[in-house]
Amino acid sequence: MSYHNNGGQHGGQHSGYQNDEYASSAQSFNSIPQAYGSNRQPNTGYPSQPYGSNQAPSTPVYPIGFTQTGPPQGFNQPGYPSQGYNQPRYPSQGYNQPGYPSQPSANPGYPPQSSANPGYLPQGFNQQPTYSPQPSVGYGSAFNQPSYPPPPIGNQLNYPQASYTNQPAAQQTNRPDQYQKTSIMNYSNPSVRMSANFNANTDAEALRKAMKGFGCNNTKVIEVLCARTNYQRQEIARAFKGMYGKDLISDLKSELHGDFEDLIIALMTPPAVFDAEQIKRAVRGFGTREHVLIECMVTRTRAQIAELKMVYKNLYKTELERDLIGDTSSWFQRILVALCAGNRDESGFTDPLKANQDARNLYKAGEKRLGTDESEFLKVFCSQSLPQLLLVLQEYKKVAGHGVDKAIASEFSGDIRDTLMAIVKVVENKALYFAELLENSMKGMGTRDTDLIRLVVTRSEIDLADIRQEFEKRYGRSLEKTIAGDCSGAYKEGLIKLVKGN
């Protein structure tokens, strides 16, 4: 057994959003290739993101940019529900692997860029038909494309997301008998969905009236922006500029203040840009906010990570991996680099025999020997698919007589331990993992508002409804009540609106 203090370079906490820079970079996405899903379709329920095959798509790649809410102009879209990767026909594993929400480009003049990553494909089966179709602005796409015209060229890159509904039968042949499907189902339920009666011009006019004259009608700002998806917010921003010749983000920044301003600007920022900004703040200056790096690198899909790296380089003229290496050290650095490589298997098949062998290898690399072979843990935890990892965790209990979390706690320390534990929690129950992060952001004296805003905003269009349920089950009180006890004013009302949803 060995104990490692493999953390990053610790230092002071960042105090929160730096408003001038934050608003500036939120607007700067107009000058870079936008990330987040061009080949995506409306999402009716944001079910869990399964893990499909990584075959190249058979359909044309859409240009970089925001959600394609309909077939691209001039392209004869087939009538079947999903595009892209051929996936097996059976249901998903239940792992919520959503993709970044998409936004329409505020820079229609930007030259289109093709990508090997088609848009966020359907997140899985069992779509929720009771909700009106919505362009996938919450990490992924779904069936039932509406006939909206596609957003202009200049849009985002796409994350290949897998589904288990459209794989041709031929793709399921020649599989070893030991390859199976796990039966665990875990659906993603967002709190914020596409507004059915959305009209960008009407919303732009409402925001203009809310900010006109002395003071600002914060209630109206909340009513509009906290009940729209990121895709719709970008449409509102474009309508606002077209109607009034002014930039909506600049006007919001001049009218709003404090944490409420940070919340609204976060809502207006494209998700990949937002992730890049969060990571940059985590590594910049004296000290590193390791928990932000862990959260972002552990919970994003390989396609999201690929897109995040592109956006990061465009914003900061340096590689994400280079900044991670410069601000971390030892095995924590190595696990972040491994996650940043984005090589996690996202196929939907599981191999019980391999899971048993991996569990035995982990036991031999840790508890059964003097010292720890950290590389064996990294190889399994950073490359296996989440359904396969779940089998490994189950097999480890059979091999060792207890969970792998106990082994991690005894064999590792510091940030490498926290990262491995985060992966275990995401594999077992992602919604509960985020519920715990929300509790930590409001626990004790004061509120870590930057973390609270990031968690609520980034999960609102993915699985915040699930997180809300897990929070109440875990802590015996509602998430809304907890927020109300720690926050105040329009900031509190905006957060609660996002949690309750529309």
Backbone torsions as a table, in degrees:
resi	resn	phi	psi	omega
1	MET	NA	145.7	176.4
2	SER	-143.6	153.5	179.4
3	TYR	-116.5	131.2	-175.5
4	HIS	-122.1	132.6	169.5
5	ASN	-102.5	89.9	-170.2
6	ASN	-108.1	33.3	-176.7
7	GLY	-75.6	174.2	175.5
8	GLY	-80.5	-168.3	178.3
9	GLN	-84.6	108.0	-174.0
10	HIS	-80.1	156.8	178.0
11	GLY	-170.6	-163.5	-177.6
12	GLY	-68.8	156.2	177.8
13	GLN	-78.2	147.7	169.0
14	HIS	-74.4	140.3	-172.8
15	SER	-76.0	-16.7	-179.5
16	GLY	145.4	-161.4	-179.7
17	TYR	-68.8	137.7	172.9
18	GLN	-96.6	105.4	-162.4
19	ASN	-59.9	-46.1	-176.2
20	ASP	-61.0	-47.9	-177.7
21	GLU	-68.5	-36.8	-176.9
22	TYR	-64.5	-47.0	179.6
23	ALA	-66.1	-36.5	-179.1
24	SER	-63.8	-46.5	-178.6
25	SER	-72.5	-26.7	176.2
26	ALA	-64.0	-34.2	178.5
27	GLN	-82.5	-23.4	-173.1
28	SER	-70.7	-11.7	179.8
29	PHE	-63.0	-16.4	178.6
30	ASN	-65.8	-20.1	-174.6
31	SER	-104.4	9.2	178.8
32	ILE	-127.4	162.3	175.7
33	PRO	-63.6	126.9	-176.3
34	GLN	-79.8	139.4	-178.3
35	ALA	-93.5	175.2	170.9
36	TYR	84.2	83.3	157.7
37	GLY	57.0	97.6	165.7
38	SER	-84.8	-45.5	-169.7
39	ASN	-85.0	34.3	-172.7
40	ARG	-101.6	154.7	-175.1
41	GLN	-119.8	170.5	-174.9
42	PRO	-61.2	141.7	-179.7
43	ASN	-107.0	121.1	-177.2
44	THR	-92.6	-20.4	-177.9
45	GLY	-150.8	-2.2	-179.0
46	TYR	49.2	59.3	175.8
47	PRO	-71.1	177.6	-173.0
48	SER	-65.5	149.5	-179.2
49	GLN	-85.8	114.0	177.2
50	PRO	-82.0	-176.3	-179.3
51	TYR	-119.1	109.3	-177.8
52	GLY	-103.5	-174.1	179.5
53	SER	-73.9	160.6	-177.5
54	ASN	-103.1	34.9	179.1
55	GLN	-74.1	154.1	178.4
56	ALA	-68.0	148.7	-177.8
57	PRO	-71.8	152.7	177.1
58	SER	-94.2	-6.0	-179.8
59	THR	-103.2	159.1	-178.4
60	PRO	-64.1	149.3	177.9
61	VAL	-79.1	132.0	178.1
62	TYR	-80.9	160.5	179.6
63	PRO	-68.0	157.0	178.9
64	ILE	-55.9	138.3	173.2
65	GLY	150.8	-158.3	-173.1
66	PHE	-79.7	174.4	-175.6
67	THR	-50.7	129.0	171.9
68	GLN	-82.2	104.5	-177.1
69	THR	-83.8	3.4	175.8
70	GLY	-163.0	176.6	179.2
71	PRO	-63.9	146.8	178.6
72	PRO	-62.1	149.8	-176.0
73	GLN	-63.1	134.4	178.9
74	GLY	84.3	3.0	-178.1
75	PHE	-116.3	127.9	-178.8
76	ASN	-82.0	100.3	-176.9
77	GLN	-75.1	129.4	175.8
78	PRO	-66.2	161.7	-172.8
79	GLY	-85.8	-8.5	-177.2
80	TYR	-76.0	165.2	-164.1
81	PRO	-71.6	-36.8	-173.2
82	SER	-128.6	163.8	-176.8
83	GLN	-125.7	163.7	166.0
84	GLY	99.3	-127.8	-168.0
85	TYR	-65.4	137.2	176.9
86	ASN	-82.4	119.6	-176.3
87	GLN	-117.7	157.7	176.4
88	PRO	-62.5	160.6	-171.9
89	ARG	-84.1	-12.8	-176.5
90	TYR	-86.7	169.7	-169.4
91	PRO	-69.4	165.4	-175.7
92	SER	-75.8	166.9	-178.4
93	GLN	-73.9	-16.8	-179.3
94	GLY	95.6	5.0	178.0
95	TYR	-86.5	127.4	-175.6
96	ASN	-79.5	90.3	178.3
97	GLN	-107.1	65.4	-176.6
98	PRO	-75.4	164.8	178.7
99	GLY	-104.2	170.9	179.1
100	TYR	-59.5	143.2	172.0
101	PRO	-62.3	156.6	-177.8
102	SER	-108.5	158.1	178.6
103	GLN	-137.9	149.0	172.4
104	PRO	-71.5	146.5	-175.7
105	SER	-72.5	133.3	171.8
106	ALA	-85.4	1.8	-179.0
107	ASN	-125.1	70.5	-175.7
108	PRO	-61.2	-17.0	-177.8
109	GLY	-85.8	-4.4	-178.1
110	TYR	-69.3	136.3	-177.4
111	PRO	-64.1	141.1	-179.1
112	PRO	-67.1	147.4	177.2
113	GLN	-126.8	129.5	179.1
114	SER	-82.3	160.3	-177.8
115	SER	-142.8	148.1	174.4
116	ALA	-75.5	-10.4	-179.8
117	ASN	-101.0	107.7	177.0
118	PRO	-71.5	175.5	-172.4
119	GLY	-64.4	170.4	179.9
120	TYR	-60.7	118.6	-178.2
121	LEU	-87.4	177.5	-173.9
122	PRO	-57.6	143.1	-178.4
123	GLN	-78.8	-11.0	178.5
124	GLY	148.4	-169.1	-177.1
125	PHE	-90.3	-174.8	176.5
126	ASN	61.9	46.9	176.2
127	GLN	-64.4	152.3	-176.0
128	GLN	-94.7	100.5	-172.3
129	PRO	-73.9	-9.7	-176.6
130	THR	-73.9	-10.7	179.1
131	TYR	-103.4	147.7	179.4
132	SER	-67.8	149.3	-179.6
133	PRO	-59.7	145.7	178.8
134	GLN	-143.4	141.4	174.2
135	PRO	-60.3	142.9	-172.3
136	SER	-70.3	96.4	178.4
137	VAL	-110.5	11.5	179.1
138	GLY	-129.2	56.8	175.2
139	TYR	68.5	67.0	169.9
140	GLY	133.7	176.9	-179.6
141	SER	-128.6	171.8	-177.7
142	ALA	-140.3	-172.7	-179.4
143	PHE	-79.6	-178.5	172.5
144	ASN	63.1	66.1	177.5
145	GLN	-65.3	131.4	172.0
146	PRO	-79.6	177.2	-176.0
147	SER	-96.1	23.6	177.9
148	TYR	-60.0	148.2	174.0
149	PRO	-70.0	147.6	-178.3
150	PRO	-69.3	150.5	174.5
151	PRO	-64.0	162.3	-177.1
152	PRO	-66.5	163.5	175.1
153	ILE	-65.4	151.0	-177.5
154	GLY	114.8	17.5	-169.8
155	ASN	-93.1	-161.4	-167.1
156	GLN	-91.5	163.9	169.6
157	LEU	-70.9	166.7	-175.4
158	ASN	-118.2	147.1	173.1
159	TYR	-102.8	124.9	178.2
160	PRO	-70.4	115.5	177.9
161	GLN	-112.9	144.9	-173.1
162	ALA	-102.9	156.0	175.7
163	SER	-141.2	159.6	-179.1
164	TYR	-106.8	26.3	-172.3
165	THR	-108.4	-16.3	-170.5
166	ASN	-126.0	17.5	-179.4
167	GLN	-74.2	124.1	175.9
168	PRO	-59.3	150.5	-177.4
169	ALA	-58.9	-32.2	-178.6
170	ALA	-62.4	-26.0	-178.5
171	GLN	-75.1	-11.9	-175.1
172	GLN	-99.4	3.8	-176.3
173	THR	-88.3	167.7	175.6
174	ASN	58.7	31.5	174.9
175	ARG	-94.8	136.0	175.4
176	PRO	-57.7	149.7	-177.5
177	ASP	-60.4	-28.3	-176.7
178	GLN	-72.8	-12.8	178.3
179	TYR	-75.9	124.6	-176.1
180	GLN	-134.2	175.1	173.7
181	LYS	-112.3	133.2	174.0
182	THR	-75.3	157.2	-172.7
183	SER	-101.0	1.3	-177.1
184	ILE	-73.4	130.3	177.5
185	MET	-114.2	138.9	-176.1
186	ASN	-150.8	107.8	-171.1
187	TYR	-97.6	149.1	176.4
188	SER	-96.8	125.5	179.2
189	ASN	-124.2	110.8	178.1
190	PRO	-75.9	161.6	172.6
191	SER	-94.0	-32.1	-179.5
192	VAL	-105.3	123.7	179.9
193	ARG	-123.1	168.7	179.6
194	MET	-59.9	128.9	177.3
195	SER	-69.8	126.8	-172.9
196	ALA	-65.5	-39.6	-176.1
197	ASN	-104.6	43.4	-174.4
198	PHE	-70.3	134.1	173.9
199	ASN	-140.7	109.1	-174.6
200	ALA	-61.0	-39.1	-179.5
201	ASN	-65.9	-41.7	178.5
202	THR	-63.1	-43.9	179.5
203	ASP	-66.8	-39.4	178.1
204	ALA	-61.9	-41.3	178.6
205	GLU	-65.2	-39.9	178.9
206	ALA	-63.9	-40.3	178.5
207	LEU	-68.2	-38.1	178.0
208	ARG	-61.4	-44.9	178.5
209	LYS	-65.0	-36.5	-179.3
210	ALA	-65.3	-29.8	-176.8
211	MET	-101.8	-2.6	-176.9
212	LYS	-82.6	142.2	178.7
213	GLY	85.6	-158.6	-177.0
214	PHE	-83.2	127.8	179.3
215	GLY	77.9	-178.0	-177.6
216	CYS	-135.9	138.1	176.7
217	ASN	-83.0	88.8	-176.8
218	ASN	-61.9	-34.1	-179.8
219	THR	-60.4	-41.5	179.2
220	LYS	-68.2	-37.9	177.3
221	VAL	-61.2	-44.0	178.0
222	ILE	-63.4	-44.9	-177.9
223	GLU	-57.7	-36.7	-178.4
224	VAL	-85.3	-58.8	-168.3
225	LEU	-78.2	-28.5	-180.0
226	CYS	-84.7	-2.6	177.9
227	ALA	-116.0	17.1	178.3
228	ARG	-124.8	152.3	175.4
229	THR	-78.4	168.5	179.8
230	ASN	-61.9	-37.6	176.2
231	TYR	-56.9	-47.6	-178.5
232	GLN	-67.6	-35.2	178.4
233	ARG	-63.2	-38.8	177.9
234	GLN	-66.6	-36.0	175.6
235	GLU	-64.9	-39.6	177.8
236	ILE	-62.9	-43.1	-179.7
237	ALA	-61.4	-39.9	179.2
238	ARG	-69.5	-40.0	177.7
239	ALA	-64.6	-39.7	-179.9
240	PHE	-60.1	-45.5	179.8
241	LYS	-66.1	-39.2	180.0
242	GLY	-69.1	-31.9	-177.5
243	MET	-84.7	-36.3	-171.7
244	TYR	-120.1	-4.3	179.7
245	GLY	66.0	26.5	-178.8
246	LYS	-131.6	155.7	179.0
247	ASP	-87.5	125.5	-175.8
248	LEU	-63.6	-42.3	-178.7
249	ILE	-63.2	-41.0	178.0
250	SER	-62.6	-42.6	178.7
251	ASP	-64.8	-41.9	178.6
252	LEU	-62.8	-41.7	-179.9
253	LYS	-64.2	-36.1	-179.2
254	SER	-74.2	-22.4	-176.2
255	GLU	-99.3	-27.7	-174.7
256	LEU	-103.1	163.9	-175.7
257	HIS	-146.4	157.5	171.2
258	GLY	63.4	-146.9	-176.7
259	ASP	-64.2	-32.0	178.7
260	PHE	-65.2	-40.3	175.5
261	GLU	-60.9	-45.4	179.6
262	ASP	-59.3	-41.0	179.6
263	LEU	-63.2	-47.9	-176.8
264	ILE	-67.6	-40.2	178.3
265	ILE	-65.7	-36.8	176.0
266	ALA	-61.4	-40.4	178.5
267	LEU	-64.7	-30.8	-177.8
268	MET	-85.3	-6.3	-175.3
269	THR	-92.0	133.5	175.0
270	PRO	-56.4	138.5	-172.1
271	PRO	-56.4	-42.2	179.8
272	ALA	-65.8	-39.0	176.3
273	VAL	-63.9	-41.7	179.4
274	PHE	-61.4	-46.2	177.7
275	ASP	-59.6	-44.1	-179.5
276	ALA	-61.2	-42.2	179.5
277	GLU	-64.7	-40.9	179.8
278	GLN	-63.2	-43.1	180.0
279	ILE	-67.9	-39.9	179.7
280	LYS	-61.6	-42.7	177.9
281	ARG	-64.1	-32.2	-178.0
282	ALA	-69.6	-26.9	-176.6
283	VAL	-107.9	-9.1	-175.1
284	ARG	-85.4	148.4	175.3
285	GLY	78.7	-162.2	-177.1
286	PHE	-82.1	123.6	179.4
287	GLY	89.2	163.2	-178.0
288	THR	-131.4	135.7	175.8
289	ARG	-90.8	85.2	-172.4
290	GLU	-61.9	-33.2	-176.5
291	HIS	-65.4	-28.7	176.9
292	VAL	-69.8	-42.9	178.2
293	LEU	-61.9	-42.5	-179.7
294	ILE	-62.6	-48.9	-178.8
295	GLU	-57.9	-48.8	-175.6
296	CYS	-69.7	-44.2	-174.4
297	MET	-76.3	-28.0	-179.1
298	VAL	-79.9	-35.7	-169.6
299	THR	-98.1	-5.2	179.2
300	ARG	-92.1	148.9	179.1
301	THR	-77.2	168.4	-179.6
302	ARG	-62.6	-35.6	178.9
303	ALA	-69.9	-40.3	176.5
304	GLN	-61.5	-42.1	-179.4
305	ILE	-64.2	-41.3	177.9
306	ALA	-60.8	-42.1	-179.5
307	GLU	-71.7	-38.8	177.2
308	LEU	-58.9	-42.2	179.9
309	LYS	-63.3	-38.0	178.4
310	MET	-65.0	-47.0	-179.1
311	VAL	-64.7	-42.1	180.0
312	TYR	-58.4	-44.7	-179.5
313	LYS	-66.1	-38.3	178.7
314	ASN	-67.0	-36.2	-178.7
315	LEU	-77.0	-41.7	-168.8
316	TYR	-117.5	2.1	174.8
317	LYS	57.7	32.1	175.3
318	THR	-151.0	160.1	-179.3
319	GLU	-79.2	142.0	176.1
320	LEU	-58.8	-44.3	-179.3
321	GLU	-59.6	-38.2	-179.8
322	ARG	-63.6	-41.8	178.6
323	ASP	-68.1	-37.0	177.9
324	LEU	-64.0	-42.6	178.9
325	ILE	-65.5	-38.8	-177.4
326	GLY	-69.4	-21.9	-175.4
327	ASP	-113.8	1.9	178.4
328	THR	-131.4	174.3	-176.9
329	SER	-151.0	168.1	173.0
330	SER	56.1	-142.5	-174.9
331	TRP	-73.1	-22.9	173.9
332	PHE	-66.0	-41.8	176.0
333	GLN	-60.6	-43.0	-176.0
334	ARG	-68.2	-36.9	179.7
335	ILE	-72.6	-34.7	176.1
336	LEU	-65.9	-41.3	178.0
337	VAL	-63.4	-40.0	178.2
338	ALA	-63.0	-43.0	178.5
339	LEU	-68.3	-37.4	179.9
340	CYS	-65.9	-26.1	178.0
341	ALA	-63.8	-24.2	176.6
342	GLY	65.2	42.0	-177.8
343	ASN	-106.3	17.1	179.7
344	ARG	-65.7	134.4	175.9
345	ASP	-64.6	132.7	178.4
346	GLU	-121.4	24.6	174.3
347	SER	-75.4	161.8	-176.7
348	GLY	-96.4	0.9	-177.1
349	PHE	-91.6	145.9	176.7
350	THR	-120.8	150.3	-177.9
351	ASP	-124.1	99.0	-178.1
352	PRO	-58.5	-36.4	-179.8
353	LEU	-65.7	-43.6	177.8
354	LYS	-66.3	-37.8	178.7
355	ALA	-61.0	-41.8	178.3
356	ASN	-64.6	-41.4	179.3
357	GLN	-66.6	-41.2	178.0
358	ASP	-63.7	-39.4	178.3
359	ALA	-62.2	-42.1	178.3
360	ARG	-65.8	-39.5	178.4
361	ASN	-64.1	-40.1	177.2
362	LEU	-63.8	-40.5	179.7
363	TYR	-64.3	-42.5	178.7
364	LYS	-67.9	-32.6	-177.9
365	ALA	-78.3	-13.9	-176.5
366	GLY	-125.1	-88.8	-170.5
367	GLU	-66.1	-27.7	-174.0
368	LYS	-84.6	-7.4	-175.3
369	ARG	-127.0	166.2	173.3
370	LEU	-86.1	120.5	-172.2
371	GLY	91.5	174.1	-176.0
372	THR	-130.8	133.0	172.8
373	ASP	-91.2	89.5	-175.3
374	GLU	-62.9	-31.5	-176.6
375	SER	-62.9	-30.9	178.3
376	GLU	-66.9	-39.5	177.7
377	PHE	-65.5	-42.4	179.5
378	LEU	-64.2	-41.2	-177.9
379	LYS	-60.3	-42.0	-178.2
380	VAL	-77.8	-47.7	-171.6
381	PHE	-74.7	-23.9	-176.2
382	CYS	-102.4	-5.2	-176.9
383	SER	-122.5	-27.7	-177.9
384	GLN	-72.0	149.4	173.7
385	SER	-67.6	157.8	-178.9
386	LEU	-64.6	-39.7	174.7
387	PRO	-61.8	-39.4	178.3
388	GLN	-67.1	-39.4	178.1
389	LEU	-62.3	-35.8	177.5
390	LEU	-60.8	-41.7	176.1
391	LEU	-63.2	-39.9	178.3
392	VAL	-60.4	-43.8	178.7
393	LEU	-61.9	-40.5	179.2
394	GLN	-66.7	-41.1	179.3
395	GLU	-68.4	-32.8	179.9
396	TYR	-63.0	-38.4	177.9
397	LYS	-61.0	-36.8	178.4
398	LYS	-69.8	-38.1	-177.2
399	VAL	-74.2	-46.0	-172.6
400	ALA	-99.1	-16.8	-177.8
401	GLY	84.5	4.2	176.7
402	HIS	-157.4	171.6	-176.6
403	GLY	-72.8	158.6	179.7
404	VAL	-68.6	-21.6	178.2
405	ASP	-61.5	-33.8	176.9
406	LYS	-66.8	-39.2	177.9
407	ALA	-65.8	-42.2	179.2
408	ILE	-62.4	-42.2	-179.5
409	ALA	-63.7	-33.5	-177.6
410	SER	-88.2	-25.3	-175.2
411	GLU	-97.0	-20.6	-175.7
412	PHE	-128.8	164.9	175.3
413	SER	-148.7	166.5	176.4
414	GLY	71.1	-148.4	-172.2
415	ASP	-72.0	-30.4	176.9
416	ILE	-65.9	-38.1	175.6
417	ARG	-63.6	-45.2	-179.2
418	ASP	-62.2	-36.9	-179.8
419	THR	-68.6	-45.6	177.9
420	LEU	-62.7	-40.2	178.5
421	MET	-65.6	-36.6	177.7
422	ALA	-63.3	-40.7	178.0
423	ILE	-62.4	-42.8	178.2
424	VAL	-59.9	-44.7	-178.8
425	LYS	-65.5	-39.8	178.6
426	VAL	-64.8	-39.6	178.8
427	VAL	-64.0	-42.7	-174.7
428	GLU	-80.0	-40.5	-178.5
429	ASN	-166.1	93.6	-176.0
430	LYS	-64.4	-39.4	-179.0
431	ALA	-62.4	-40.4	178.1
432	LEU	-66.9	-37.1	176.7
433	TYR	-57.3	-46.9	179.7
434	PHE	-71.1	-31.5	175.6
435	ALA	-61.7	-40.4	178.0
436	GLU	-66.6	-38.3	177.1
437	LEU	-64.4	-39.4	177.4
438	LEU	-63.4	-43.5	178.2
439	GLU	-60.9	-43.2	-179.9
440	ASN	-63.3	-32.2	-179.0
441	SER	-70.2	-20.3	-177.9
442	MET	-116.4	3.7	-176.1
443	LYS	-83.0	144.1	176.3
444	GLY	80.0	-163.1	-178.4
445	MET	-73.8	126.3	177.9
446	GLY	79.2	171.7	-178.8
447	THR	-124.6	134.0	174.3
448	ARG	-82.9	83.5	-170.2
449	ASP	-63.9	-35.3	178.7
450	THR	-60.2	-43.6	178.7
451	ASP	-68.0	-42.6	-179.4
452	LEU	-61.1	-45.9	179.1
453	ILE	-62.6	-46.1	-178.5
454	ARG	-59.7	-45.3	-176.9
455	LEU	-66.0	-45.9	-177.9
456	VAL	-67.9	-44.5	-176.9
457	VAL	-67.6	-46.8	-174.7
458	THR	-72.5	-24.4	-179.0
459	ARG	-98.7	-9.4	-172.7
460	SER	-61.6	-31.3	-179.1
461	GLU	-102.8	14.3	-178.1
462	ILE	-121.7	-67.3	-172.7
463	ASP	-150.0	25.6	-177.1
464	LEU	-63.8	-29.7	176.1
465	ALA	-64.6	-38.7	175.7
466	ASP	-66.8	-43.3	179.9
467	ILE	-61.6	-40.9	178.5
468	ARG	-58.3	-43.1	178.6
469	GLN	-66.2	-45.7	-179.5
470	GLU	-64.2	-35.7	178.9
471	PHE	-60.9	-47.4	-178.2
472	GLU	-66.9	-38.3	177.8
473	LYS	-66.1	-38.4	-175.8
474	ARG	-75.9	-39.3	-171.2
475	TYR	-113.2	-3.5	175.7
476	GLY	71.0	17.9	176.5
477	ARG	-148.6	156.3	-176.6
478	SER	-76.3	154.2	176.8
479	LEU	-65.3	-37.7	179.5
480	GLU	-62.1	-42.5	-179.3
481	LYS	-65.9	-38.3	178.8
482	THR	-65.0	-43.0	177.8
483	ILE	-63.4	-43.0	-179.4
484	ALA	-61.8	-30.7	179.5
485	GLY	-78.2	-18.0	-176.6
486	ASP	-111.6	-16.2	-176.2
487	CYS	-125.1	171.4	-177.5
488	SER	-149.7	167.3	173.0
489	GLY	64.6	-152.5	-178.6
490	ALA	-64.3	-30.7	176.6
491	TYR	-58.9	-47.7	178.0
492	LYS	-61.7	-46.5	-177.2
493	GLU	-63.7	-37.8	178.7
494	GLY	-65.6	-44.1	178.4
495	LEU	-62.0	-45.1	-178.9
496	ILE	-64.7	-37.7	177.1
497	LYS	-60.7	-41.9	178.8
498	LEU	-66.4	-38.5	-179.6
499	VAL	-68.1	-45.3	179.6
500	LYS	-71.0	-33.4	176.1
501	GLY	80.4	-175.3	-177.4
502	ASN	-118.7	NA	NA
